[in-house]
């Protein structure tokens, strides 16, 4: 792989659920407005980080999984 996973399995599940809720609530409360689409995009990115197990923002601050390769 080209990246090291920096999100553990429990957090990945939370990210999946939170991302779906974020996108759904964004479109439900704001509709097809720019703010609604922004919330949907943030939800999609959160779901993707949960699926892949890698968060670029966490990598920028040096976060690594405990017990993983250093």
N, C-alpha and C positions, 0 to 999 in steps of 0.2 A: 504494500500500500504506500501511497505517497504522503500519508499523514498518520499521526498517532492519535488514537481516540483519547479525548480528554473529558468525556461525559460518561459517568457510570450508568449502569442499567436502571437503577431506580429513578435517576434524574431524566433519563431518556423517556421513560413512561410519562413522567410529569410534563415534560416538554411536548410530547405528542398530544396529551389531553389539553394542555393549556393553549397550544397552537390552534387546535381545532376550535376551541371555545373563543379564542381571540378573534379568529377570522369570522366565525358565525355571528358573534355579538357585534363586530364592526359593521358587517353588512346589515344586520337586523336593526341596529339603532341608528346608523347613519345612512343606510341605503346605498345607492350607487353614486355617492358623492366622492370627491377626492379623499376626504377623511375616512370614509368607509373602505375605499380601495387601499388606502395606506394601512389600515388595521388588518385587512385581509392579507396584504403582502407581508406584514410583520408576523401574522399567524402562520403563513406558508413557510417563512424562513425558520420559525421556531419548530415547526413540524419536521422540516428537513434536517435541522441539527439533531433532533431526536432520532430520526431514522438512521442517519449516518454515524452519529456518535462523536462528531467533531464540531466544536464551536470556535469559529475564528476569533471572536472577541475574547474567549477564555484563553486561547493560544497566545494572543497578543500580550496578556498579562502574565504568561508563564505557567498557567495551570496545567498540571499533569495528574493522571490517575495515581492514587496511592498504590504502591507495590508494582507499578508498571516499569518498563524500561526507562532508565534515566537519560 
